[in-house]
């Protein structure tokens, strides 16, 4: 209705005024009041929004000149072409590559995103393009989720709630795709028109996916009824929708708190962001960079990425509270203490009075409770005022000679998996590794150092490639992505029950893990992350109850071998030796072949490598760097993502300490060398908080408990430590010296590890590296940390 | 081993000044764990302490340590939600206490885990948590209840009484036997018999043996003199002093039962082996009375000293008390057998 009221021609609106007013009586009081205001505003000839209303092409034709008509026709044609192109591509996905998020969907959505964005930049009616794109995506989304649910119910014969859970997991993956493309570009938007096109495109696709899902019948319920029950899965995308898109979404959502919250608190803010972009002066545009939904307090957090000219701060934070019952004094104070620029919240009368008496809060809180004179438009206006003021305040502070004060690298969300989506780097190197083996059978082992991006890359693999279906599972306990722990759950159930394992246990479980992917005719690639947990649990179970060896463990290992004869099994973890259990009758271990797992790849001079992209995401658009800087950082971290972030956070702290002017942030290897001379010393690394986690983990690995429990890891860290201890400058030793070190550390005597065995397992696991006749740590920074870490004193 | 109030006290102390949102503790418990949970919940007051009982599979695999913790948290969601609002409104960490039947002896090398989205303050974030085993690390001041300082005082008192009685008996039989020992502990012109009579009178005046604290400065008690002896003697000289005490006690080698050295006596062991069992017995008396008296004095001034693991204080106190008790029993038996004609 809102769209109708804002887009209908004025004459027609006056003509239909009585009927429209009558129709409004069917809406709820709050909504009616809001729509009546919109109607009256249009009736008096003013538009309630600053954004131009969508202009139906047919209506505009009437008053246009012949030249104008020609241009309009060509606009219509181009829009029709875009719709046709999208429909064709989406139809192909639906027919051939349904739910293959990590591969075909990612590529196609990326292509369609850029196509739409270009079109948006060229058109004079971007809203028409938005509607068209939304419509195509809604149609597709509705079609695939409908088909997926039907398949789960009719073919897989699973219960309705499990089928719904699968659909919700798919929705999450689908929504991530446009965000990925958006996040890759948002830092480099140069002007207001580019910003409008980027936001409009992202909004149109996300809105389409959600609207399509909403329309799907899931047994006795509908998508629109399901969405309010699971706001955690999609509400964080609201900040990336335009005001119109949020409005449309809200009008279709099932009734409940979330719908009211979206209407009252999100729409005004989304419109304010739209207006900020429309009114932006050239390159001073602000776009949402991050979005997060905090379920405990029903708070939507939107971080507006400030323009590069602002050096004091990277984001302006906005908190939208969606439920009056979860806002209290503590919440508001907490938001204010976090330096939030705008809080949009429905406030109860007493809380409102309290807020008004608080000077700091008064300047940032917009009461979105639709009581008294409050309207969405008023809240929208206030939100815009607050945000404009904040942006101006920071922009005028900008001074290129002022010393750097803000650590931009610290914004990289190492600990927040939700925000990680916005910083995601595509790992083509891992996909390529899979391509090498996907046509083969057997058991492959991919090991790498902790926090080297294995899990993230593994989840990206969960799609079909060519003629194979990739199934990704993890033995880690996490509720991040539903369905990925299914295999491990079934295994622990089998251990708890202790009954004889059915002959088809493994295959049945794999089939359950397929989650609607058609795998009957294809070869399966079963990827198991955190595989050590599975085998160590097997070992622990046998120690507790010997009988389990014969009822569960051995049959399962045999079934895994049988599976690998026709399919591919990939085990992913940190240690290559975890599968060596019950060796007298372990049928699986002889088939296991370890491959070299890639860290973020990079070659000197490359500006499109995975590592180069990662650096760009960490350093942000406020900092430029040349090849020599990228090469120097790569030499130190070896492309290990976590340690690269740690190192660069410390690098920024060093720049701040050196009072580097914000106008001189063009980084080269000279900067890195200066940093390294003071910050990459054992003394400094031993106390630097950025490396705390790795220091703790390595201290444990060097301790006595690890010697008993994880001897391989213990041995590898021991030898890495000795290499850097003996050669602190070169951080390498000759191969012959390496063999001597193995003897001196009694690794063969104590654990049975020869020098060759350690090299052949630690090199593909990214612990060590062989360069000519030299053995060196793969990640120099990790070797430095191992030297600074003290072996844990054990009980 | 620990009571509910001790655990609450230790955890509260651990939480003071900590900025981490979550702290996790482990404690091996042999008693009824559910009952202990209930008591802790009653005693925790405003602190965000959540006691949990891990059951079934888990916590036996270093790689899955944090995943197991995450699973346990998910199984007890109600408890977290109940404490959640309080946890978000104050700065105190959320302290999880895992009450287990088994000891915790795993390397903490697990990867980070993502906490459930409903978890207070850090829901949905990946965290690395180190689990601290309170069974071994729970600490307290020297006068902590588990150190049983009053019992230590009483047993030191009993040994003092037995020593004075034995030395008095020996001096009555042969006054020469005590001369060598007395030269080491004499003050001024006093004689041995006079000192022993004074010591006996002093001990008779003690009304509360559980608060017994021998004074070096007054020097009225034998233990006080032994304490002074130890403080003014180099490790190499102890052997001579021990020989003199053994002679003064008139210990017959053949009738001396084995008494285990206290741990402090072993740590202060001489460079050369003790020349006889009676000398070793006497050295054990000197070292054990010295360390017991020091323990008691340090406990009386507990604020001046650091905290130590309760397990250590308890074990040391136990070792000292059992040694004092064994030494006393031997002296009493020696007295009885000496009084009885062969």
Interface residues (C-beta under 8 A of the other chain):
Chain A: X232 X294 X295 X296 X297 X330 X334 X414 X415 X416 X417 X418 X450 X451 X475 X476 X477 X478 X479 X480 X492 X495 X496 X530 X532 X533 X536 X537 X540 X541 X544 X573 X574 X578 X693 X696 X697 X700 X701 X703 X705 X706 X709 X710 X713 X792 X794 X795
Chain B: X56 X57 X60 X61 X62 X63 X64 X67 X68 X70 X71 X74 X84 X88 X89 X105 X106 X107 X108 X109 X111 X112 X113 X114 X116 X117 X118 X120 X123 X124 X125 X126 X127 X128 X130 X133 X136
